[in-house]
Amino acid sequence: MTDLSSIVREYREASLPALIERDEVIRDLPSPQRFNLVEIITGMRRSGKTFYLFQKMKQLLEAGVPREHMFHFNFADDRLSPMGPHIMDDVLNEYWRQVPEAREKGAYLFLDEVQEADQWQGFCQRVAEMEQVTLVITGSSSKLSSDEIATQFRGRSHSHEILPLSFREYCRFAGIERIDIDRGVSPRMQTQLEGMFDRYLVEGGFPGVQGKRAEDRIELLQGYVRDVVARDVADRFGRENIRLANQFALCGLRNTACEFSTNGLVETMKELGYTIYWEKANRLVTLLEQAFLFFEMPEYAVSLKPQSTALPKVYAIDPGITYAVSRANQQDIGKRFETAVFLELHRRLVGRRIDTLTSYTIPDASRRKVDFLLGDALSSEPYALMQVSLALESGKTRTREVGSLAAAMGATRLERGIIVTLREEERCKTDEGSIDIVPAWKWFLSSELP
């Protein structure tokens, strides 16, 4: 291993890179003191966690915090190999030796990829309790899943999830900022935003692929999937099962916005020549979810033990990654559109109760479905219903989408519903209430729920 003191000094003296600010996920970063919660940034690899740490450091510098009192260190640094069992203590102690006043006056510690070090959980908890610090850590693997965090930190941490760029952030990365849709936009700007949203459904929001040529972007995104499986899933599932894990990952991503059945997935894998049973398949799906490749969304229910046999729906981490891994004859812009809406709702519902975002099946003989219901799963009074449709130009499509939403409004006693489309905008009246048809660019750039 390279001399640790020189590595620590290099990190201390490194200038912050130029960056485009992301929307905040840490709403309030406390000043250094003992017994601060450990702030944990989670998310899929390449979603922007490290640059978010740099963003917080930049904000602290602008607020007058000395650079010496901020320490960023990446434990995935190859120069640490072979990594000793006490590497985290060694790194921090070296920082205290080089900047002793930071230990006395308080320090902001930004530690990247902590899961690469042994016993990182105990180290983080001890340092947060014994030192005058604000500790922010990041990680990408299932070792930083919600279950793992709950087990190891026992309520002494606060997790924050970073997703790939939202459409608002995508516009910011493209140089378009401060769009106030409440004041209206010019026809020229509207056309530009419509075109940008079309590209967003193809390119997606991973920061590292923005501005890349199409061929390079697709190769990078395909590599992201392989990297997640190899580094975040295989260690727990077994490296002899990497090919199977890759097939599961691709199946989940390609079937975004569809109902998802582990039993169905097992049968599909058997048809492809893999021998796998339900327990093993279910374990693999859980690991892929913990690695943030996709999310499952349940069906709405009001009982503690739902009796519905409805299958959950699966949504990919990013519409662009779905585009990159899908076969040419399987491209479905409608599914990627619905995925983008799900991810935006997921962002806006941070801090709400579990299962606030669900699908909804109308409880009558028709069993028609509505894409999204926003509400408390244990409450009989949900507060928003949403459909997603590329276009309502076809009379058949309009009748189906408006009719299903109106029926759901009647069943839930809601007087308003929303249909998000690519271009169309109007308000239509039904016997059950009013339905707002909203173009995607406007809905994604609004800040209100839904």
C-alpha positions as CSV (number, residue, x, y, z in Angstrom):
1,M,0.0,0.0,0.0
2,T,1.2,3.5,-0.8
3,D,2.2,5.6,2.2
4,L,-1.1,6.4,4.0
5,S,0.0,9.9,5.1
6,S,0.6,11.0,1.5
7,I,-2.8,9.6,0.4
8,V,-4.6,11.4,3.2
9,R,-2.7,14.6,2.4
10,E,-3.6,14.3,-1.3
11,Y,-7.3,14.0,-0.4
12,R,-7.0,17.0,2.0
13,E,-5.4,19.2,-0.6
14,A,-7.5,18.2,-3.6
15,S,-9.5,21.0,-5.1
16,L,-13.2,20.5,-5.5
17,P,-14.3,19.7,-9.0
18,A,-16.6,21.9,-11.1
19,L,-20.1,20.6,-10.7
20,I,-23.8,21.3,-11.5
21,E,-25.8,21.3,-8.3
22,R,-28.4,18.6,-7.8
23,D,-31.6,18.9,-5.8
24,E,-31.0,18.5,-2.1
25,V,-31.5,15.1,-0.5
26,I,-30.1,16.1,2.9
27,R,-32.4,18.8,4.0
28,D,-30.5,19.9,7.1
29,L,-26.8,19.1,7.6
30,P,-26.0,19.6,11.3
31,S,-22.9,21.3,12.6
32,P,-20.2,19.0,14.1
33,Q,-21.0,17.7,17.5
34,R,-21.0,14.4,19.4
35,F,-24.0,12.0,18.9
36,N,-25.0,13.5,15.5
37,L,-26.8,11.0,13.4
38,V,-24.7,9.3,10.7
39,E,-25.9,10.7,7.4
40,I,-26.0,7.9,4.8
41,I,-26.2,8.6,1.0
42,T,-27.4,5.5,-0.8
43,G,-28.2,4.8,-4.5
44,M,-27.2,2.9,-7.5
45,R,-23.6,3.2,-8.6
46,R,-22.9,6.2,-10.9
47,S,-26.1,8.0,-9.8
48,G,-24.0,11.0,-8.5
49,K,-23.4,10.3,-4.8
50,T,-19.7,11.4,-4.8
51,F,-20.4,14.6,-6.5
52,Y,-23.2,15.3,-4.1
53,L,-20.6,15.1,-1.3
54,F,-18.6,17.7,-3.2
55,Q,-21.7,19.8,-3.5
56,K,-22.2,19.8,0.3
57,M,-18.5,20.7,0.7
58,K,-18.8,23.6,-1.7
59,Q,-21.8,24.9,0.2
60,L,-19.9,24.7,3.5
61,L,-17.0,26.6,1.9
62,E,-19.3,29.3,0.8
63,A,-20.8,29.4,4.3
64,G,-17.3,30.1,5.7
65,V,-16.2,26.6,7.0
66,P,-12.4,26.2,6.6
67,R,-11.4,23.7,4.0
68,E,-9.1,22.0,6.5
69,H,-12.2,21.2,8.7
70,M,-13.7,19.2,5.8
71,F,-12.2,15.8,4.9
72,H,-13.3,13.7,1.9
73,F,-11.9,10.2,1.5
74,N,-12.8,7.4,-0.9
75,F,-12.2,3.9,0.4
76,A,-12.5,2.4,-3.1
77,D,-9.0,3.9,-3.8
78,D,-6.9,1.1,-5.2
79,R,-3.8,2.4,-3.4
80,L,-5.3,1.1,-0.1
81,S,-4.9,-2.5,-1.3
82,P,-4.2,-4.7,0.6
83,M,-6.6,-3.0,3.0
84,G,-5.9,-3.7,6.7
85,P,-8.7,-4.5,9.2
86,H,-8.4,-1.1,10.8
87,I,-8.0,1.0,7.7
88,M,-10.8,3.5,8.6
89,D,-9.2,4.2,12.0
90,D,-5.8,4.5,10.4
91,V,-7.2,7.1,7.8
92,L,-9.0,9.1,10.4
93,N,-6.1,9.1,12.9
94,E,-3.8,10.3,10.1
95,Y,-6.2,13.2,9.3
96,W,-6.3,14.1,13.1
97,R,-2.4,14.1,13.1
98,Q,-2.3,16.4,10.0
99,V,-5.1,18.7,11.2
100,P,-5.3,18.5,15.0
101,E,-7.4,21.7,15.3
102,A,-10.2,20.0,13.3
103,R,-10.5,17.4,16.0
104,E,-10.7,20.2,18.6
105,K,-13.1,22.5,16.8
106,G,-15.2,20.0,14.9
107,A,-14.9,18.4,11.4
108,Y,-17.1,17.4,8.5
109,L,-16.2,13.9,7.4
110,F,-17.3,12.8,3.9
111,L,-16.4,9.1,3.5
112,D,-17.0,7.5,0.2
113,E,-17.7,3.8,-0.6
114,V,-17.4,2.8,3.1
115,Q,-18.6,-0.7,2.4
116,E,-15.1,-1.5,1.0
117,A,-13.7,-1.4,4.5
118,D,-14.3,-4.1,7.1
119,Q,-16.4,-3.3,10.2
120,W,-17.3,0.1,8.7
121,Q,-20.7,0.1,10.6
122,G,-19.0,0.0,14.0
123,F,-16.4,2.5,13.1
124,C,-19.0,5.0,11.9
125,Q,-21.2,4.6,14.9
126,R,-18.3,5.0,17.3
127,V,-16.9,8.1,15.6
128,A,-20.3,9.8,15.5
129,E,-20.7,9.2,19.2
130,M,-17.2,9.9,20.5
131,E,-15.9,12.7,18.2
132,Q,-17.1,16.2,17.4
133,V,-18.0,15.5,13.8
134,T,-20.7,15.6,11.1
135,L,-20.3,12.2,9.4
136,V,-21.7,11.7,5.9
137,I,-21.0,8.4,4.2
138,T,-21.9,6.9,0.8
139,G,-22.1,3.3,-0.5
140,S,-23.5,1.4,-3.4
141,S,-23.9,-2.2,-2.4
142,S,-26.6,-4.2,-0.7
143,K,-24.5,-3.7,2.5
144,L,-26.1,-0.3,2.7
145,S,-29.7,-1.5,2.2
146,S,-32.4,-0.3,4.5
147,D,-32.4,-3.7,6.3
148,E,-28.6,-3.7,6.8
149,I,-28.7,-0.1,8.1
150,A,-31.5,-0.7,10.5
151,T,-29.7,-3.7,11.9
152,Q,-26.3,-2.1,12.3
153,F,-27.1,1.5,13.3
154,R,-30.1,0.9,15.6
155,G,-31.7,4.3,14.9
156,R,-28.4,6.3,14.9
157,S,-28.4,7.1,11.2
158,H,-30.5,8.9,8.6
159,S,-30.6,7.5,5.1
160,H,-31.0,9.6,2.0
161,E,-31.5,8.2,-1.5
162,I,-30.0,9.7,-4.7
163,L,-31.6,8.7,-8.0
164,P,-30.4,9.6,-11.4
165,L,-31.3,13.0,-12.7
166,S,-34.9,14.2,-12.5
167,F,-36.1,16.0,-15.6
168,R,-35.7,19.3,-13.9
169,E,-32.0,18.4,-13.1
170,Y,-31.7,17.1,-16.7
171,C,-32.7,20.5,-17.9
172,R,-30.2,22.1,-15.5
173,F,-27.4,19.9,-16.9
174,A,-28.3,21.0,-20.4
175,G,-28.0,24.7,-19.3
176,I,-31.7,25.5,-18.8
177,E,-32.4,26.8,-15.2
178,R,-35.0,28.6,-13.3
179,I,-38.0,27.6,-15.4
180,D,-41.1,29.1,-13.7
181,I,-44.0,27.3,-15.3
182,D,-46.5,29.2,-13.1
183,R,-45.6,32.4,-15.1
184,G,-45.8,30.5,-18.3
185,V,-43.3,29.8,-21.0
186,S,-43.0,31.0,-24.6
187,P,-44.0,28.7,-27.5
188,R,-40.4,28.4,-28.4
189,M,-39.4,27.3,-24.9
190,Q,-42.3,24.9,-24.8
191,T,-41.2,23.2,-28.0
192,Q,-37.6,23.0,-26.7
193,L,-38.8,21.4,-23.4
194,E,-41.0,18.9,-25.3
195,G,-38.0,17.9,-27.4
196,M,-35.8,17.6,-24.3
197,F,-38.3,15.4,-22.5
198,D,-38.4,13.1,-25.6
199,R,-34.6,12.8,-25.3
200,Y,-34.8,12.3,-21.5
201,L,-36.8,9.1,-22.1
202,V,-34.0,7.8,-24.3
203,E,-30.9,9.2,-22.6
204,G,-32.0,9.0,-19.0
205,G,-30.6,10.7,-16.0
206,F,-27.3,9.1,-15.1
207,P,-24.9,12.1,-14.8
208,G,-21.9,10.3,-16.4
209,V,-23.6,9.8,-19.7
210,Q,-24.9,13.3,-20.2
211,G,-23.7,14.8,-23.5
212,K,-22.2,11.4,-24.7
213,R,-22.7,10.1,-28.2
214,A,-25.5,7.5,-28.5
215,E,-23.2,4.6,-29.0
216,D,-21.0,5.6,-26.0
217,R,-24.0,6.2,-23.8
218,I,-25.5,2.8,-24.5
219,E,-22.2,1.0,-23.9
220,L,-21.8,2.9,-20.6
221,L,-25.3,2.2,-19.3
222,Q,-25.0,-1.5,-20.2
223,G,-21.7,-1.5,-18.3
224,Y,-23.4,0.0,-15.3
225,V,-25.7,-3.0,-15.1
226,R,-22.9,-5.5,-15.4
227,D,-20.9,-3.6,-12.8
228,V,-23.8,-3.6,-10.3
229,V,-24.4,-7.3,-10.7
230,A,-20.6,-8.1,-10.5
231,R,-19.8,-5.9,-7.5
232,D,-23.1,-5.5,-5.5
233,V,-25.0,-8.8,-6.1
234,A,-22.5,-11.5,-6.9
235,D,-20.7,-11.2,-3.6
236,R,-23.8,-12.2,-1.8
237,F,-25.4,-14.5,-4.4
238,G,-22.3,-16.3,-5.5
239,R,-20.0,-15.5,-8.3
240,E,-20.8,-18.8,-10.0
241,N,-24.3,-17.3,-10.6
242,I,-23.3,-14.1,-12.3
243,R,-24.8,-15.1,-15.7
244,L,-28.1,-15.9,-14.0
245,A,-28.0,-12.7,-12.0
246,N,-27.4,-10.7,-15.2
247,Q,-30.4,-12.4,-16.9
248,F,-32.6,-11.5,-13.9
249,A,-31.4,-7.9,-14.0
250,L,-32.1,-7.6,-17.7
251,C,-35.5,-9.1,-17.3
252,G,-36.5,-6.7,-14.6
253,L,-35.2,-3.6,-16.5
254,R,-36.8,-4.7,-19.8
255,N,-40.1,-5.3,-18.1
256,T,-40.3,-1.9,-16.4
257,A,-43.9,-0.7,-15.7
258,C,-45.2,-4.3,-15.9
259,E,-46.6,-6.7,-13.3
260,F,-43.8,-8.7,-11.9
261,S,-44.0,-12.3,-10.7
262,T,-41.1,-14.3,-9.3
263,N,-42.9,-17.5,-10.3
264,G,-43.2,-16.2,-13.9
265,L,-39.5,-15.2,-13.8
266,V,-38.6,-18.7,-12.7
267,E,-40.5,-20.2,-15.6
268,T,-38.8,-17.8,-18.0
269,M,-35.4,-18.7,-16.7
270,K,-36.2,-22.4,-17.0
271,E,-37.1,-21.9,-20.7
272,L,-33.7,-20.3,-21.2
273,G,-32.0,-23.4,-19.7
274,Y,-31.4,-22.2,-16.1
275,T,-32.2,-24.4,-13.1
276,I,-33.6,-22.3,-10.4
277,Y,-36.2,-22.5,-7.6
278,W,-38.5,-19.9,-6.2
279,E,-36.5,-19.3,-3.0
280,K,-33.3,-18.6,-4.9
281,A,-35.1,-16.5,-7.4
282,N,-36.7,-14.4,-4.7
283,R,-33.4,-13.9,-3.0
284,L,-31.9,-12.7,-6.2
285,V,-34.7,-10.2,-6.9
286,T,-34.3,-8.8,-3.4
287,L,-30.5,-8.3,-4.0
288,L,-31.2,-6.5,-7.3
289,E,-33.7,-4.2,-5.6
290,Q,-31.2,-3.5,-2.8
291,A,-28.6,-2.6,-5.5
292,F,-31.2,0.0,-6.8
293,L,-31.6,-1.5,-10.2
294,F,-35.3,-1.5,-9.9
295,F,-38.2,-0.9,-7.5
296,E,-41.4,-2.8,-6.8
297,M,-44.7,-1.0,-6.4
298,P,-47.5,-2.8,-4.6
299,E,-51.3,-2.7,-5.2
300,Y,-53.3,-0.5,-3.0
301,A,-55.0,-2.2,0.0
302,V,-56.7,-0.9,3.2
303,S,-56.2,-4.0,5.3
304,L,-53.1,-5.0,7.2
305,K,-53.2,-8.4,5.5
306,P,-54.2,-7.7,1.9
307,Q,-56.4,-10.4,0.3
308,S,-55.8,-9.2,-3.2
309,T,-53.8,-11.5,-5.5
310,A,-52.7,-8.6,-7.6
311,L,-49.1,-8.7,-8.6
312,P,-46.7,-5.8,-7.8
313,K,-45.3,-3.7,-10.7
314,V,-41.6,-3.3,-11.3
315,Y,-40.0,0.0,-12.3
316,A,-36.4,0.4,-13.5
317,I,-34.0,2.9,-11.9
318,D,-33.9,5.0,-15.0
319,P,-35.7,5.2,-18.4
320,G,-32.4,5.6,-20.2
321,I,-30.9,2.4,-18.8
322,T,-34.1,0.5,-19.9
323,Y,-33.6,1.8,-23.4
324,A,-29.9,0.8,-23.4
325,V,-30.5,-2.8,-22.3
326,S,-33.7,-3.6,-24.3
327,R,-33.7,-5.3,-27.6
328,A,-34.3,-3.3,-30.7
329,N,-37.7,-4.9,-31.2
330,Q,-38.7,-4.5,-27.6
331,Q,-38.5,-0.7,-27.3
332,D,-41.6,0.7,-25.6
333,I,-41.7,4.4,-25.1
334,G,-44.9,4.2,-23.1
335,K,-43.4,2.0,-20.5
336,R,-40.3,4.2,-20.2
337,F,-42.7,7.2,-19.9
338,E,-44.6,5.6,-17.1
339,T,-41.3,4.7,-15.4
340,A,-40.2,8.3,-15.5
341,V,-43.5,9.3,-13.8
342,F,-43.0,6.7,-11.1
343,L,-39.5,7.9,-10.4
344,E,-40.6,11.5,-10.1
345,L,-43.4,10.5,-7.7
346,H,-40.9,8.5,-5.8
347,R,-38.7,11.6,-5.4
348,R,-41.6,13.8,-4.4
349,L,-42.9,11.4,-1.7
350,V,-39.7,11.2,0.3
351,G,-40.5,11.3,3.9
352,R,-44.0,10.0,3.5
353,R,-45.4,6.8,5.0
354,I,-44.6,3.4,3.5
355,D,-46.6,2.3,0.5
356,T,-47.9,5.8,-0.1
357,L,-47.4,5.2,-3.8
358,T,-49.4,2.2,-5.2
359,S,-51.4,1.0,-8.2
360,Y,-55.1,0.8,-8.0
361,T,-57.7,-1.7,-9.2
362,I,-61.3,-0.6,-9.3
363,P,-63.2,-2.9,-7.0
364,D,-66.0,-3.9,-9.4
365,A,-66.5,-6.5,-12.0
366,S,-64.5,-4.6,-14.6
367,R,-61.3,-4.7,-12.5
368,R,-60.0,-1.7,-14.5
369,K,-56.7,-0.3,-13.3
370,V,-55.2,3.1,-12.7
371,D,-51.5,3.5,-12.9
372,F,-50.9,5.4,-9.6
373,L,-52.8,6.1,-6.4
374,L,-51.1,8.4,-3.9
375,G,-52.3,7.9,-0.4
376,D,-51.9,6.1,2.9
377,A,-52.1,2.4,2.5
378,L,-54.0,2.1,5.9
379,S,-56.4,4.9,5.1
380,S,-59.7,4.7,3.3
381,E,-59.2,8.2,2.0
382,P,-56.5,8.3,-0.7
383,Y,-55.6,11.8,-2.0
384,A,-54.7,11.5,-5.7
385,L,-55.2,9.3,-8.8
386,M,-53.0,9.4,-11.9
387,Q,-52.9,7.8,-15.3
388,V,-50.0,7.9,-17.7
389,S,-50.7,7.9,-21.5
390,L,-48.6,8.9,-24.4
391,A,-51.5,10.4,-26.2
392,L,-55.3,10.6,-26.1
393,E,-55.8,11.3,-29.8
394,S,-57.4,7.9,-30.4
395,G,-61.0,7.9,-29.4
396,K,-60.6,4.3,-28.0
397,T,-57.6,5.3,-25.9
398,R,-59.3,8.4,-24.6
399,T,-62.4,6.4,-23.6
400,R,-60.3,3.8,-21.8
401,E,-58.0,6.1,-19.9
402,V,-60.7,8.7,-19.0
403,G,-63.2,6.1,-18.2
404,S,-60.9,4.1,-15.9
405,L,-59.8,7.2,-14.1
406,A,-63.4,8.5,-13.6
407,A,-64.5,5.1,-12.3
408,A,-61.6,5.1,-9.8
409,M,-62.5,8.6,-8.7
410,G,-66.0,7.4,-8.0
411,A,-64.8,4.4,-6.0
412,T,-62.3,6.6,-3.9
413,R,-64.6,9.6,-3.6
414,L,-62.0,11.9,-5.2
415,E,-63.3,14.8,-7.3
416,R,-60.1,15.3,-9.3
417,G,-57.8,13.1,-11.4
418,I,-54.7,13.6,-13.5
419,I,-53.6,12.1,-16.8
420,V,-50.0,12.9,-17.8
421,T,-49.4,12.8,-21.6
422,L,-46.5,13.7,-23.8
423,R,-48.1,16.8,-25.4
424,E,-51.8,17.3,-24.7
425,E,-53.3,19.7,-22.2
426,E,-57.0,20.3,-21.3
427,R,-59.5,19.8,-18.5
428,C,-62.4,17.5,-19.0
429,K,-65.5,17.1,-16.9
430,T,-67.0,13.8,-15.9
431,D,-69.9,12.9,-13.6
432,E,-67.4,12.0,-10.9
433,G,-65.4,15.2,-11.2
434,S,-62.7,17.0,-13.3
435,I,-59.7,15.4,-14.9
436,D,-56.6,17.5,-15.7
437,I,-54.8,16.3,-18.8
438,V,-51.2,17.7,-18.4
439,P,-48.2,17.6,-20.8
440,A,-45.2,15.8,-19.4
441,W,-42.8,18.8,-19.5
442,K,-45.2,20.9,-17.4
443,W,-45.9,18.2,-14.9
444,F,-42.3,17.2,-14.4
445,L,-41.2,20.8,-13.9
446,S,-44.0,21.5,-11.3
447,S,-43.3,21.1,-7.7
448,E,-46.7,20.3,-6.4
449,L,-48.1,16.8,-5.6
450,P,-49.1,14.8,-7.4
